[in-house]
């Protein structure tokens, strides 16, 4: 009997001892399990609190939380002495004296727990700007997407969501486009036997506005027609519609355009004889008066072969004409009539070839916009000032007048023509033959800058301070740009 009682007492004492040992080790085990991501209870006082695995709202609107822990597994609150005896290095994330996990970075230097005592998830950023651990108390990472499919925003110090871009954030204003200009962008060259009609609408029943002859150039404004097989074009003073099949356009037109340049002789004498052969001893077939213009067929030194009438050629003395280069353009009905009348007048002159009409070769001097220039610097300043008067004027591809609009090479050509200089009408012609080539370091106001890659496709006039004035395009007209806005192919000094 005594032995049995002793055995019972020993078993009871061992049981109590084991129970006390388990109670003593419970907080450390809970802490270790919490650090490992297990959903262990956290002791914050007399009553236990459960750790939430996720604070996400379910589709039914209920919060999904962990069930309360089994109360049979909850140990009594430990004494302060027992907790202090097990306190270890705080930086290693061990338990605090009261049994709670410390935060990673509290204001007083203590580590913060992954979960708040009330079971709510710790935000990504604390109100004081301190970082929080990446993992939730249960060891799971914060999901990227809420159950509703929305992304989980980061938190501002004040609790506001941080988005990638504020709703009211304005995008930076785009800089003014400075796309490389191309004199031959949207260029079309007529490819017909003789001419094709320019119509008011994109159909063959529409009113005829004019004619465009073989080799004439046009600027394509848009494609039109039910099958997009018509071009809406502007050529010279004519704007209308022509079938696309009658044009060479795109890169092919840009490559061939210089072959369609036409040279003209404008008479600067009061009256200039047109002769059958190149020489003053040759018979005369007619004459051309001051300001009249004829097409040059061939240059022969001191003489030029010109197209005198529609079916008759002749020779004029080179010293009494100025030479210009132009493209052929469409002609309006009115221009066609005026040209036919001029040709009839030339024919009447041929009929008077036997009548003694003295040749008057008194040259009418060309009058530049100003009077006399004592220095090249003064001349250059005048040229720039004259060009600046056309700032804001329209760009017209093939335009023949500074007042009504012209293109880039026409702008520089006609500016110089008004000062008595004859230069090419095209960008490539100005690049190859206008004045002399100089380095950009030698540039002066009034010089021509030629732009392009392997071929000159645009020109502008240098006005000083690293700027040019030029006829940019149909959207901008005559504007001022930085001189280095595009690749500079060369610089031409026309004046000296």
C-alpha positions in Angstrom: 0.0 0.0 0.0 2.8 2.4 0.9 4.6 1.5 -2.2 1.5 2.3 -4.2 1.0 5.6 -2.6 4.7 6.5 -3.1 4.3 5.7 -6.8 1.2 7.8 -7.1 3.0 10.7 -5.4 6.0 10.4 -7.7 3.9 10.2 -10.8 2.0 13.3 -9.6 5.2 15.2 -8.9 6.6 14.3 -12.3 3.3 15.4 -13.9 3.3 18.8 -12.1 7.0 19.2 -13.0 6.4 18.4 -16.7 3.4 20.8 -16.7 5.4 23.6 -15.2 8.2 23.0 -17.7 5.7 23.2 -20.5 4.2 26.4 -19.2 7.7 27.9 -18.8 8.7 27.1 -22.4 5.4 28.0 -24.0 6.1 31.8 -24.7 9.5 31.0 -26.3 7.9 28.3 -28.4 5.2 30.8 -29.5 7.8 33.4 -30.3 9.8 30.9 -32.3 6.7 29.8 -34.1 5.7 33.4 -34.8 9.1 34.1 -36.2 8.8 31.0 -38.4 5.4 32.1 -39.7 3.2 29.8 -37.6 -0.1 31.1 -36.5 0.8 30.9 -32.7 -1.0 33.0 -30.0 0.6 36.2 -28.8 0.3 37.1 -25.2 -0.4 40.7 -24.4 -2.1 40.4 -21.0 -4.6 38.2 -19.1 -6.6 37.4 -22.3 -5.0 35.9 -25.4 -5.3 37.5 -28.8 -5.2 35.7 -32.1 -3.1 36.7 -35.0 -4.9 37.4 -38.3 -3.5 35.6 -41.3 -5.1 38.1 -43.7 -7.2 41.2 -43.2 -9.0 40.9 -46.5 -12.6 41.3 -47.0 -14.4 38.3 -48.4 -16.8 38.6 -51.3 -19.7 38.4 -48.8 -18.3 41.3 -46.9 -17.1 39.3 -43.9 -13.5 39.5 -42.6 -11.6 36.3 -42.8 -9.8 35.7 -39.5 -8.2 32.7 -37.8 -10.2 30.9 -35.3 -9.5 31.6 -31.6 -6.8 29.3 -30.2 -7.7 26.4 -28.0 -7.8 27.8 -24.5 -6.4 24.5 -23.2 -3.1 25.4 -24.9 -2.9 28.9 -23.4 -0.4 29.2 -20.6 -0.9 31.4 -17.6 0.8 34.8 -17.6 4.4 34.4 -16.7 5.9 36.3 -13.9 8.2 39.2 -14.7 11.1 37.3 -13.3 10.6 34.3 -15.5 10.2 36.4 -18.6 13.2 38.4 -17.7 15.2 35.3 -17.3 14.5 34.2 -20.8 15.0 37.6 -22.4 17.7 37.5 -25.1 19.2 39.8 -27.7 16.4 42.2 -28.7 18.0 42.7 -32.1 17.6 39.0 -32.9 13.8 39.4 -32.6 13.3 37.5 -29.3 10.3 37.9 -26.9 9.9 41.0 -24.7 9.5 40.9 -20.9 5.7 40.9 -21.2 5.7 38.1 -23.7 5.0 40.2 -26.9 7.2 40.3 -29.9 9.0 43.6 -30.3 8.8 45.6 -33.5 11.6 45.8 -36.0 12.3 49.5 -35.3 10.3 51.2 -32.6 11.1 54.9 -31.9 13.0 53.9 -28.8 15.1 51.3 -30.7 13.0 48.2 -29.9 12.1 45.9 -32.6 8.5 46.0 -33.9 6.4 42.9 -34.3 5.1 41.9 -37.7 1.5 42.1 -36.5 -0.2 44.8 -34.4 -1.6 43.6 -31.1 -5.2 44.0 -32.4 -4.5 41.6 -35.3 -4.4 44.2 -38.1 -1.8 44.0 -40.8 1.1 46.3 -40.5 1.1 48.8 -43.4 4.1 49.0 -45.7 5.2 52.3 -44.2 4.7 53.4 -40.6 3.4 56.9 -40.1 6.8 58.0 -39.0 8.3 56.7 -42.3 10.0 53.7 -40.9 10.1 50.5 -42.9 8.2 47.4 -41.8 9.0 43.8 -42.5 8.0 42.3 -45.9 6.3 39.3 -44.4 3.0 39.2 -42.5 2.9 37.6 -39.0 1.9 34.3 -40.5 4.9 34.3 -42.8 2.8 35.0 -46.0 3.7 38.0 -48.1 1.1 40.7 -48.7 -0.8 39.7 -51.8 -0.3 41.8 -55.0 -4.0 41.8 -55.8 -7.0 42.1 -53.5 -9.8 39.6 -53.8 -11.6 42.3 -55.9 -8.7 42.3 -58.4 -7.4 45.7 -57.5 -3.7 46.2 -56.8 -2.6 46.8 -53.3 -1.3 50.4 -53.1 1.6 51.4 -51.0 0.9 53.6 -48.1 1.8 57.2 -47.6 3.2 58.3 -44.2 -0.3 59.8 -43.6 -2.0 56.6 -44.6 -2.9 57.7 -48.2 -2.4 55.4 -51.1 0.6 55.9 -53.3 -0.1 55.4 -57.0 2.3 55.2 -59.9 1.0 58.5 -61.2 -1.2 61.0 -59.4 -4.7 61.3 -61.1 -4.2 65.0 -61.6 -0.6 64.8 -62.7 -0.1 66.5 -66.0 2.2 65.1 -68.6 5.0 67.5 -69.6 4.1 69.6 -72.6 5.6 68.2 -75.8 8.3 70.3 -77.2 7.7 72.0 -80.5 8.4 69.5 -83.2 11.5 70.3 -85.1 11.3 67.4 -87.6 13.8 67.6 -90.4 12.3 69.5 -93.3 12.4 68.0 -96.8 11.8 70.2 -99.8 10.6 67.1 -101.7 8.3 65.5 -99.1 4.9 64.9 -100.7 6.3 65.8 -104.1 4.7 64.5 -107.3 5.9 64.8 -110.9 3.4 64.6 -113.8 4.0 61.7 -116.2 1.7 62.3 -119.2 2.0 62.5 -122.9 1.2 66.2 -123.0 -1.1 67.4 -120.2 -3.9 66.2 -117.8 -6.8 68.3 -116.5 -6.9 69.5 -112.9 -10.4 69.1 -111.6 -12.4 70.7 -108.8 -13.6 67.3 -107.3 -12.0 63.8 -107.5 -14.0 62.6 -110.5 -13.9 63.0 -114.3 -17.3 64.8 -114.4 -16.1 67.7 -112.2 -15.2 71.2 -113.5 -11.8 71.7 -115.0 -9.7 74.3 -113.2 -6.5 74.0 -115.2 -3.9 71.8 -116.8 -0.7 70.2 -115.6 1.8 69.4 -118.3 4.4 66.6 -118.5 7.2 67.1 -116.1 5.3 69.6 -114.0 5.6 69.3 -110.2 2.9 69.4 -107.6 2.7 69.1 -103.8 0.4 66.3 -102.6 -2.0 67.5 -99.9 -4.0 64.3 -99.5 -5.3 61.2 -101.2 -9.0 61.3 -102.2 -11.7 59.5 -104.1 -13.8 56.4 -103.2 -10.8 54.2 -103.9 -8.2 56.7 -102.7 -6.9 56.8 -106.3 -6.9 60.6 -106.7 -4.4 63.2 -105.4 -5.5 66.5 -104.0 -2.6 68.7 -105.2 -1.3 72.3 -105.3 0.9 73.2 -108.3 1.7 76.8 -108.9 -1.5 78.8 -108.5 -3.7 75.8 -109.1 -5.2 73.6 -106.4 -7.4 70.6 -107.4 -7.6 66.9 -108.0 -5.8 64.6 -110.5 -5.7 60.8 -110.8 -2.7 59.4 -108.9 -1.8 57.2 -111.9 -0.5 60.3 -113.8 2.3 61.0 -111.2 5.7 59.9 -110.2 5.8 60.3 -106.4 7.5 59.3 -103.2 11.2 58.4 -103.2 11.2 57.9 -106.9 10.1 61.6 -107.4 12.7 62.9 -105.0 15.5 61.0 -106.9 14.3 62.3 -110.3 13.3 65.9 -109.4 16.5 67.6 -110.6 15.9 66.2 -114.0 12.7 68.2 -114.3 14.2 71.6 -113.5 13.7 74.2 -116.2 16.0 77.1 -116.8 14.6 80.4 -118.0 16.1 83.6 -119.5 14.6 86.9 -118.5 15.5 89.9 -120.7 17.0 92.9 -119.0 17.5 94.9 -122.2 14.8 97.2 -123.6 14.6 95.0 -126.7 16.7 91.9 -127.5 16.8 90.3 -131.0 16.2 86.6 -131.4 18.5 85.3 -134.2 18.4 82.2 -136.4 22.1 81.3 -135.5 24.4 82.3 -132.6 26.0 85.5 -133.9 25.2 89.2 -134.7 25.7 88.5 -138.4 22.8 85.9 -138.4 19.4 86.8 -139.6 16.9 88.0 -137.0 13.6 86.1 -136.5 12.0 88.3 -133.9 12.7 90.1 -130.6 11.9 89.9 -126.9 11.1 93.0 -124.7 12.2 93.9 -121.2 11.0 91.5 -118.5 9.8 88.8 -120.9 10.9 85.2 -120.1 11.7 82.3 -122.5 12.8 78.8 -121.8 16.5 78.0 -122.2 17.2 74.9 -124.3 21.0 75.1 -124.4 23.8 77.2 -123.0 26.5 78.0 -125.6 28.8 80.5 -123.9 27.9 84.0 -125.1 24.7 82.7 -126.7 21.7 80.7 -125.6 19.3 78.6 -127.6 15.7 79.4 -126.4 12.2 78.3 -127.1 10.9 81.5 -128.8 7.4 80.3 -129.8 5.6 77.1 -129.3 7.2 75.6 -132.5 10.1 77.9 -133.1 13.6 78.2 -131.5 16.2 81.0 -131.7 19.4 82.4 -130.2 19.8 85.4 -127.8 22.9 87.0 -126.3 23.7 85.8 -122.8 24.9 89.2 -121.5 21.4 90.7 -121.8 19.4 88.1 -119.8 19.3 86.8 -116.3 19.0 83.1 -115.8 16.6 81.5 -113.3 15.7 77.9 -112.6 12.2 76.8 -112.0 10.0 73.8 -112.1 7.1 73.6 -114.5 3.7 74.0 -112.7 0.1 73.5 -113.5 -1.6 76.4 -115.3 -5.0 77.8 -114.5 -7.5 78.5 -117.2 -6.6 82.2 -116.9 -2.8 81.6 -117.0 -3.3 79.3 -120.0 -5.1 82.1 -121.9 -2.5 84.6 -121.0 0.3 82.3 -122.2 -1.5 81.6 -125.5 -1.8 85.4 -126.1 1.9 85.8 -125.4 2.8 83.1 -127.9 0.5 84.8 -130.5 2.4 88.1 -129.9 5.7 86.3 -130.5 4.3 84.8 -133.8 3.3 88.3 -135.0 6.9 89.5 -134.3 8.2 86.7 -136.5 6.0 88.0 -139.3 7.7 91.4 -139.0 11.2 90.0 -139.3 11.8 91.8 -142.6 10.8 95.1 -141.1 13.7 97.1 -139.8 13.3 97.1 -136.0 16.5 98.4 -134.4 17.8 96.3 -131.6 17.9 98.3 -128.3 20.3 96.6 -126.0 20.3 99.3 -123.3 20.2 97.4 -120.1 17.7 98.4 -117.5 19.5 98.0 -114.2 18.0 95.7 -111.5 17.1 97.8 -108.5 17.7 96.0 -105.1 15.5 96.9 -102.2 17.9 99.5 -100.9 20.2 102.0 -102.6 24.0 101.6 -102.4 26.0 99.5 -99.9 29.4 100.7 -98.9 30.4 97.4 -97.2 29.5 93.7 -97.5 28.4 93.8 -93.8 25.9 96.5 -94.7 24.7 94.5 -97.6 24.3 91.4 -95.5 22.4 93.3 -92.8 20.0 94.6 -95.5 19.5 91.1 -97.0 18.6 89.7 -93.5 16.3 92.7 -92.7 14.6 92.2 -96.0 14.1 88.5 -95.4 12.7 89.1 -91.9 9.9 91.2 -93.5 8.4 87.9 -94.7 8.4 86.2 -91.3 5.0 84.4 -91.0 4.3 84.4 -94.7 2.9 81.1 -96.1 4.9 78.2 -97.5 3.8 77.3 -101.1 5.5 74.4 -102.8 6.8 75.9 -106.1 5.5 79.3 -105.2 6.9 82.1 -107.4 6.5 85.1 -105.1 7.7 86.0 -101.7 4.5 88.0 -101.1 2.1 85.1 -101.9 4.3 82.3 -100.6 7.1 80.0 -101.8 9.1 77.1 -100.7 12.5 76.9 -98.9 14.8 77.2 -102.0 12.4 79.7 -103.6 12.6 81.9 -100.5 16.4 82.2 -100.6 16.4 82.4 -104.4 14.0 85.3 -104.6 15.5 87.1 -101.7 18.8 87.1 -103.5 17.2 87.9 -106.8 15.9 91.2 -105.4 19.4 92.1 -104.6 20.7 91.3 -108.0 22.0 87.8 -107.4 21.0 84.8 -109.6 21.2 81.5 -107.8 19.6 78.1 -108.4 15.9 77.5 -107.6 16.4 74.1 -106.0 18.1 73.1 -102.7 20.6 70.8 -104.5 21.4 73.5 -107.1 22.1 76.0 -104.3 24.2 73.5 -102.5 26.3 72.8 -105.6 26.6 76.2 -107.3 25.4 79.1 -105.1 28.4 81.3 -104.4 31.3 79.4 -102.8 31.4 76.7 -100.1 32.6 77.7 -96.7 33.0 76.0 -93.3 30.3 76.7 -90.7 32.9 78.4 -88.5 33.1 81.1 -91.2 29.4 81.7 -91.5 28.0 85.2 -91.7 24.4 86.6 -91.8 23.0 86.2 -95.3 24.8 82.9 -96.0 22.8 79.8 -97.0 22.8 76.7 -94.9 22.1 73.5 -96.8 20.5 70.5 -94.9 20.3 66.8 -95.7 22.1 63.5 -95.4 23.6 62.5 -98.8 21.5 65.0 -100.8 20.5 68.6 -100.0 16.8 68.6 -99.3 16.3 71.9 -97.5 17.9 75.3 -97.3 17.7 78.3 -94.9 19.3 81.8 -94.6 21.5 82.4 -91.6 20.5 85.5 -89.7 23.1 85.5 -86.9 23.1 84.3 -83.3 22.9 80.7 -84.4 19.6 81.1 -86.1 18.1 80.8 -89.6 15.0 82.1 -91.3 13.4 79.7 -93.8 10.2 78.6 -95.4 9.8 75.5 -93.3 6.7 73.7 -94.5 3.0 74.2 -95.3 2.1 74.0 -91.6 4.6 76.6 -90.3 5.3 78.9 -93.2 8.3 81.2 -92.9 9.8 80.8 -89.4 13.0 81.2 -87.4 14.8 78.0 -86.2 18.1 77.2 -84.5 20.7 76.8 -87.2 21.7 73.3 -86.0 18.2 71.8 -85.8 19.0 69.3 -88.5 22.1 67.8 -90.2 24.1 70.6 -91.9 25.4 69.4 -95.3 27.2 72.6 -96.2 27.2 76.4 -96.1 27.3 78.7 -99.2 28.6 82.3 -99.2 26.9 84.1 -102.0 28.1 87.6 -101.4 31.9 87.5 -101.1 
